[in-house]
Amino acid sequence: MLMALTTAFALSQSYRTVAAIMATQLQRDFALSAQALGVFAGAFHFAFGALQLFMGIGIDLHGIRRTVLVVFPLAVVGAVLSAMSQQFWLLVIGQVLIGIGCAPAFLVCTVFIARQFPAARFAAVSGMTLGLGSIGMLLTGTPLAWLIDQSSWRTGFVALAGASALAWLAIVWLVHEPAPAAPAAETPGVAPPPRPTVMAALRSYGALFSLPHTLGIVALAAVTYAAFISLRGLWLGPLLIERHGFSLVQSGNVALLVSVVGMFGPALFGRLDPGEARRRRWIVGFTVAVAALFAAMAIDPGAPIDIGASVLVGVLSGYIVLQYADVKAAYPAAMTGRAMAVFTMAMFLGVAAMQWLTGVVASAALARGVDPFLAVLATIAVLLLAGAGAFRWLPAPAGSRPDQAGGAGG
């Protein structure tokens, strides 16, 4: 069942990284500025992130299977609409529909893992799932670059729509709703508590935001994955094509390489998880290291360094799985689902914000005769350092096991 659910997650990875391969043709066909290209790339992530809380509520009220089967077809509709779009605003609407359709894709995987696997295996299984989901990014490397080069970006969306329909059918066929865990104790003759309403579920998020360590977790979540996806999903293609004169297929080959190494990072870091005592120090250290790589790329050190740094970013991005483990450890078990939803929301709203912001930065740099890639990459490096600082200096979870600390519940 987890593998079937992961197919939808893999397709969401494809959709969020198509901009890097389609950027050149989209800019030509729609006369897009760098800022407009950022709007196109960010629309998916804004819709994806904004719906996370509602997807978490849907999973709690209606289950994993029903939630993903009802919502994921919108990704197919959005991909078809994108392929048929003759105006830019229709293309953006298509991206919003795809983002909504993919909104539950990874959340259902994490909730399934949290409910069906022992706590000690959470980081390892989540890392494996993130790695397998990265196969979706392989599709937007050389294969999609070749298809687009031979045909057009519209054909790329048609191919992704077909693959999404197949993923939906796989979930219909293979996934059934896991049986809920038996309650610890039951009182004979007493009815179970009523299912919470949507408004009550939304209000329950207040308990999570009232905890002081939530702000630092959210601040870092908003920049780490956003940095990787902004590079791999938006700027890598234009960087190689415009700065170094690569062809579309050559840039696709580099994107494929970054995606391949990125597949192994989450599984590697999931197995290397140092535990609660040292995990947060590791997270800060790797964030600073990735920021340094972006800073190095900003100064135009040459194509080999840019490619090598991009590959290293792909590998090191696997440490994001440690953030998931940190979130699971930072909240009591009763809040895990809501905490995962908020964390995922912060991640993808962060992607949308970073892609929009870097588009604005690139347009401003071009207007002033500054290398847009220097401005974009330096901005990402600064945002990573700011997120690491917030995570390090804002309040941390009290104790090594917050679910046993007084006042951690709600």
C-alpha positions as CSV (number, residue, x, y, z in Angstrom):
1,M,0.0,0.0,0.0
2,L,2.8,2.4,0.8
3,M,4.4,1.8,-2.6
4,A,1.1,2.5,-4.3
5,L,0.7,5.8,-2.3
6,T,4.3,6.7,-3.2
7,T,3.4,6.7,-6.9
8,A,1.2,9.7,-6.4
9,F,4.0,11.4,-4.4
10,A,6.4,10.6,-7.2
11,L,4.1,12.4,-9.7
12,S,3.9,15.4,-7.4
13,Q,7.7,15.5,-7.5
14,S,7.5,15.6,-11.3
15,Y,5.0,18.4,-11.3
16,R,7.0,20.6,-8.9
17,T,10.2,20.3,-11.0
18,V,8.9,20.7,-14.6
19,A,9.6,24.5,-14.6
20,A,13.3,23.9,-14.9
21,I,12.9,22.0,-18.1
22,M,10.0,23.9,-19.6
23,A,11.2,27.4,-18.6
24,T,12.9,28.3,-21.9
25,Q,9.9,27.3,-24.1
26,L,7.4,28.9,-21.8
27,Q,9.3,32.2,-21.7
28,R,9.3,32.1,-25.6
29,D,5.7,31.1,-26.1
30,F,4.1,33.4,-23.5
31,A,6.8,36.2,-23.5
32,L,7.4,35.6,-19.7
33,S,9.6,37.7,-17.5
34,A,11.7,36.0,-14.8
35,Q,9.1,37.2,-12.3
36,A,6.2,35.7,-14.3
37,L,8.2,32.4,-14.5
38,G,8.5,32.5,-10.7
39,V,4.7,32.9,-10.5
40,F,4.2,29.9,-12.8
41,A,6.5,27.7,-10.7
42,G,5.2,29.0,-7.4
43,A,1.5,28.5,-8.2
44,F,1.7,24.7,-7.7
45,H,3.5,25.0,-4.4
46,F,1.2,27.8,-3.0
47,A,-1.9,25.6,-3.7
48,F,-0.1,22.5,-2.4
49,G,1.0,24.2,0.8
50,A,-2.2,26.1,1.5
51,L,-4.3,22.9,1.4
52,Q,-2.1,20.9,3.9
53,L,-4.2,21.7,7.0
54,F,-7.4,20.7,5.2
55,M,-5.8,17.5,3.8
56,G,-4.8,16.6,7.4
57,I,-8.4,17.2,8.5
58,G,-9.6,15.1,5.6
59,I,-7.3,12.2,6.5
60,D,-8.5,12.4,10.1
61,L,-12.2,12.5,9.2
62,H,-12.4,10.4,6.1
63,G,-9.2,8.3,5.9
64,I,-6.1,8.1,3.8
65,R,-7.5,6.2,0.8
66,R,-10.7,8.3,0.4
67,T,-8.8,11.6,0.7
68,V,-6.2,10.8,-1.9
69,L,-8.7,9.2,-4.4
70,V,-11.1,12.2,-4.2
71,V,-8.4,14.9,-4.5
72,F,-5.7,13.5,-6.8
73,P,-7.8,13.5,-10.1
74,L,-7.6,17.3,-10.0
75,A,-3.9,16.8,-10.9
76,V,-4.9,15.1,-14.1
77,V,-7.4,17.9,-14.9
78,G,-4.8,20.6,-14.2
79,A,-2.2,18.9,-16.3
80,V,-4.7,18.6,-19.3
81,L,-5.7,22.3,-18.8
82,S,-2.0,23.3,-18.7
83,A,-1.4,21.4,-21.9
84,M,-4.3,23.2,-23.7
85,S,-3.6,26.7,-22.3
86,Q,-3.3,29.5,-24.8
87,Q,-3.2,32.2,-22.2
88,F,-0.7,32.5,-19.3
89,W,-3.5,32.9,-16.7
90,L,-5.0,29.5,-17.8
91,L,-1.6,28.0,-17.4
92,V,-1.4,29.3,-13.8
93,I,-4.9,28.0,-13.0
94,G,-3.7,24.6,-14.3
95,Q,-0.8,24.7,-11.9
96,V,-3.1,25.6,-9.0
97,L,-5.3,22.6,-9.8
98,I,-2.3,20.3,-10.0
99,G,-1.1,21.7,-6.6
100,I,-4.5,21.0,-5.0
101,G,-4.6,17.5,-6.6
102,C,-1.2,16.6,-5.3
103,A,-1.7,18.2,-1.8
104,P,-2.3,14.9,0.0
105,A,0.3,13.0,-1.9
106,F,3.1,13.0,0.7
107,L,1.0,13.7,3.7
108,V,-0.8,10.4,3.2
109,C,2.5,8.6,3.1
110,T,3.8,10.1,6.3
111,V,0.6,9.5,8.2
112,F,0.5,5.9,6.9
113,I,4.1,5.4,8.1
114,A,3.4,7.0,11.5
115,R,0.4,4.7,12.0
116,Q,1.7,1.5,10.5
117,F,5.4,1.3,11.4
118,P,7.2,1.4,14.8
119,A,8.4,4.8,15.9
120,A,12.0,3.6,15.8
121,R,11.7,3.0,12.0
122,F,9.9,6.3,11.2
123,A,13.1,8.2,9.9
124,A,14.3,5.2,7.9
125,V,11.0,4.4,6.3
126,S,10.3,8.1,5.6
127,G,13.7,8.4,4.1
128,M,13.1,5.4,1.8
129,T,9.8,6.9,0.7
130,L,11.3,10.3,0.0
131,G,14.0,8.6,-2.0
132,L,11.5,6.5,-4.0
133,G,9.4,9.5,-4.6
134,S,12.4,11.2,-6.1
135,I,11.9,8.9,-9.1
136,G,9.4,11.5,-10.2
137,M,12.2,14.0,-10.5
138,L,14.0,11.6,-12.8
139,L,11.1,11.9,-15.3
140,T,11.7,15.7,-15.4
141,G,15.4,15.2,-16.2
142,T,16.6,13.7,-19.5
143,P,13.4,11.8,-20.4
144,L,11.1,14.9,-20.2
145,A,13.8,17.2,-21.7
146,W,14.1,14.9,-24.7
147,L,10.3,14.7,-25.1
148,I,9.9,18.4,-24.9
149,D,12.9,19.0,-27.2
150,Q,11.3,16.6,-29.8
151,S,7.8,18.0,-29.4
152,S,6.8,20.8,-26.9
153,W,6.1,21.5,-23.3
154,R,2.5,20.7,-24.0
155,T,3.4,17.1,-24.7
156,G,5.2,17.0,-21.4
157,F,2.0,17.9,-19.5
158,V,0.0,15.3,-21.5
159,A,2.5,12.6,-20.5
160,L,2.4,13.6,-16.8
161,A,-1.5,13.6,-17.0
162,G,-1.4,10.0,-18.3
163,A,1.0,8.9,-15.6
164,S,-1.1,10.5,-12.9
165,A,-4.2,8.6,-14.1
166,L,-2.2,5.3,-13.8
167,A,-1.1,6.2,-10.3
168,W,-4.7,6.9,-9.3
169,L,-5.8,3.5,-10.7
170,A,-3.0,1.8,-8.7
171,I,-4.2,3.3,-5.5
172,V,-7.8,2.3,-6.3
173,W,-6.6,-1.3,-6.9
174,L,-4.0,-1.8,-4.1
175,V,-4.8,0.5,-1.2
176,H,-7.4,-0.2,1.4
177,E,-8.0,1.9,4.5
178,P,-5.7,0.7,7.3
179,A,-7.6,-0.5,10.4
180,P,-7.5,2.1,13.2
181,A,-5.4,1.2,16.2
182,A,-7.4,-0.4,19.0
183,P,-8.0,2.0,21.9
184,A,-6.0,1.4,25.1
185,A,-9.1,1.0,27.1
186,E,-12.8,0.8,26.5
187,T,-15.7,1.4,28.9
188,P,-18.5,-1.1,28.3
189,G,-21.8,0.5,27.4
190,V,-20.2,3.9,26.7
191,A,-20.3,5.2,23.1
192,P,-17.0,6.4,21.5
193,P,-16.5,10.1,21.3
194,P,-18.2,11.8,18.3
195,R,-16.1,12.5,15.2
196,P,-14.9,16.2,15.4
197,T,-16.3,18.7,12.9
198,V,-14.1,20.5,10.4
199,M,-14.2,23.8,12.4
200,A,-13.3,21.9,15.6
201,A,-10.4,20.3,13.8
202,L,-9.2,23.7,12.5
203,R,-9.4,25.2,16.0
204,S,-7.3,22.3,17.4
205,Y,-4.3,23.7,15.5
206,G,-4.3,26.5,17.9
207,A,-2.8,24.2,20.6
208,L,0.1,23.4,18.3
209,F,0.8,27.1,17.4
210,S,0.7,28.0,21.1
211,L,3.9,25.9,21.8
212,P,6.9,28.2,21.6
213,H,9.2,25.8,19.7
214,T,6.7,25.7,16.7
215,L,8.0,29.0,15.3
216,G,11.6,27.9,14.9
217,I,10.5,24.6,13.3
218,V,8.3,26.4,10.8
219,A,10.9,29.1,10.0
220,L,13.5,26.4,9.0
221,A,10.9,24.3,7.2
222,A,10.0,27.2,5.0
223,V,13.6,27.4,3.5
224,T,15.3,24.0,3.4
225,Y,13.2,22.1,0.9
226,A,12.4,25.4,-0.9
227,A,16.1,25.9,-1.6
228,F,16.5,22.5,-3.2
229,I,13.3,22.7,-5.3
230,S,14.0,26.3,-6.4
231,L,17.3,25.1,-7.8
232,R,16.2,21.8,-9.2
233,G,12.7,22.8,-10.1
234,L,13.2,26.3,-11.5
235,W,16.7,27.8,-11.9
236,L,19.0,24.9,-12.8
237,G,17.9,24.7,-16.4
238,P,18.1,28.5,-17.0
239,L,21.4,28.6,-15.1
240,L,23.1,26.0,-17.3
241,I,21.5,27.2,-20.6
242,E,22.0,31.0,-20.1
243,R,25.1,31.1,-18.0
244,H,27.0,28.2,-19.6
245,G,25.4,27.7,-23.0
246,F,24.1,24.2,-22.4
247,S,21.4,22.7,-24.7
248,L,18.0,21.7,-23.3
249,V,18.9,18.0,-23.3
250,Q,22.4,18.7,-21.7
251,S,20.7,20.7,-18.9
252,G,18.2,17.8,-18.6
253,N,21.1,15.4,-18.2
254,V,22.5,17.5,-15.3
255,A,18.9,17.7,-13.8
256,L,18.7,13.9,-14.1
257,L,22.1,13.5,-12.3
258,V,20.9,15.8,-9.5
259,S,17.7,13.8,-9.2
260,V,19.5,10.5,-9.1
261,V,21.8,11.4,-6.3
262,G,18.9,13.1,-4.5
263,M,17.1,9.8,-4.4
264,F,19.7,8.3,-2.1
265,G,20.1,11.3,0.3
266,P,16.9,10.8,2.3
267,A,17.4,7.0,2.7
268,L,21.1,7.7,3.8
269,F,20.2,10.4,6.3
270,G,17.3,8.3,7.6
271,R,19.7,5.5,8.5
272,L,22.3,8.0,9.9
273,D,19.8,9.7,12.1
274,P,21.9,10.5,15.3
275,G,18.8,10.6,17.6
276,E,17.2,13.4,19.6
277,A,20.3,14.4,21.5
278,R,22.3,15.5,18.4
279,R,19.7,15.7,15.6
280,R,19.0,19.4,15.8
281,R,22.7,20.2,15.7
282,W,23.0,18.1,12.6
283,I,20.1,19.9,11.0
284,V,21.7,23.4,11.6
285,G,25.1,22.2,10.4
286,F,23.8,20.8,7.1
287,T,21.6,23.9,6.5
288,V,24.7,26.1,6.8
289,A,26.7,23.7,4.5
290,V,24.0,23.9,1.8
291,A,23.9,27.7,2.1
292,A,27.7,27.7,1.5
293,L,27.2,25.8,-1.7
294,F,24.6,28.3,-3.0
295,A,26.9,31.1,-2.1
296,A,29.7,29.4,-4.1
297,M,27.5,29.0,-7.2
298,A,26.4,32.7,-6.9
299,I,29.9,34.0,-7.9
300,D,29.9,32.1,-11.2
301,P,32.9,29.8,-10.6
302,G,32.4,28.0,-13.9
303,A,30.3,25.1,-15.2
304,P,32.1,22.3,-13.5
305,I,31.7,23.9,-10.0
306,D,28.1,24.9,-10.7
307,I,27.3,21.3,-11.7
308,G,29.3,19.8,-8.8
309,A,27.7,22.1,-6.2
310,S,24.2,21.3,-7.6
311,V,24.9,17.6,-7.2
312,L,26.1,18.1,-3.7
313,V,22.9,20.1,-2.9
314,G,21.0,17.1,-4.3
315,V,22.8,14.7,-1.9
316,L,22.7,16.9,1.2
317,S,19.1,17.8,0.7
318,G,18.4,14.3,2.1
319,Y,18.9,15.7,5.6
320,I,15.4,17.2,5.4
321,V,14.2,13.7,6.5
322,L,15.8,14.6,9.9
323,Q,13.5,17.6,10.1
324,Y,10.5,15.2,9.9
325,A,12.0,13.1,12.7
326,D,12.5,16.2,14.7
327,V,8.9,17.2,14.2
328,K,7.7,13.8,15.3
329,A,9.9,14.0,18.5
330,A,8.9,17.6,19.3
331,Y,5.2,17.0,19.8
332,P,3.1,14.5,21.8
333,A,1.6,11.6,19.9
334,A,-1.9,13.2,19.9
335,M,-0.5,16.2,18.0
336,T,1.6,14.3,15.4
337,G,-0.8,14.4,12.5
338,R,-1.4,18.2,13.0
339,A,2.3,18.8,13.4
340,M,3.1,17.0,10.2
341,A,0.4,18.9,8.3
342,V,1.7,22.3,9.6
343,F,5.3,21.3,8.8
344,T,4.4,20.2,5.3
345,M,2.4,23.3,4.8
346,A,5.4,25.5,5.8
347,M,7.7,23.6,3.5
348,F,5.5,24.1,0.4
349,L,4.4,27.6,1.1
350,G,8.1,28.3,1.6
351,V,8.7,26.8,-1.9
352,A,6.0,29.1,-3.4
353,A,7.4,32.1,-1.6
354,M,11.0,31.4,-2.5
355,Q,10.2,30.8,-6.2
356,W,8.1,34.0,-6.4
357,L,10.8,36.0,-4.5
358,T,13.7,34.7,-6.6
359,G,11.7,35.6,-9.7
360,V,11.3,39.2,-8.4
361,V,15.0,39.3,-7.5
362,A,16.0,38.1,-10.9
363,S,13.9,40.7,-12.7
364,A,15.3,43.4,-10.5
365,A,18.8,42.3,-11.1
366,L,18.3,42.3,-14.9
367,A,16.9,45.8,-14.8
368,R,20.0,47.0,-13.0
369,G,22.5,45.1,-15.2
370,V,23.4,42.6,-12.5
371,D,23.8,38.8,-13.1
372,P,20.4,37.4,-12.2
373,F,21.8,34.1,-11.1
374,L,24.2,35.8,-8.7
375,A,21.3,37.6,-7.2
376,V,19.0,34.5,-7.1
377,L,21.6,32.1,-5.6
378,A,22.9,34.6,-3.0
379,T,19.3,35.3,-1.9
380,I,18.7,31.6,-1.4
381,A,21.9,31.3,0.6
382,V,20.8,34.2,2.9
383,L,17.4,32.7,3.4
384,L,18.9,29.4,4.4
385,L,21.2,31.1,7.0
386,A,18.2,33.1,8.4
387,G,16.2,29.8,8.7
388,A,19.1,28.1,10.5
389,G,19.5,31.0,12.8
390,A,15.8,31.0,13.7
391,F,15.9,27.2,14.3
392,R,19.0,27.5,16.5
393,W,18.1,30.6,18.6
394,L,14.3,30.4,19.0
395,P,12.9,28.2,21.8
396,A,13.6,24.5,21.3
397,P,11.4,21.6,22.5
398,A,11.6,21.2,26.3
399,G,13.4,17.9,27.2
400,S,14.5,15.2,24.9
401,R,11.0,13.7,24.8
402,P,8.4,16.4,24.5
403,D,5.5,14.0,24.8
404,Q,6.6,13.4,28.4
405,A,7.3,17.0,29.3
406,G,4.8,19.0,31.3
407,G,2.8,21.5,29.3
408,A,3.6,19.9,25.9
409,G,0.2,18.6,25.3
410,G,-3.0,20.3,24.2
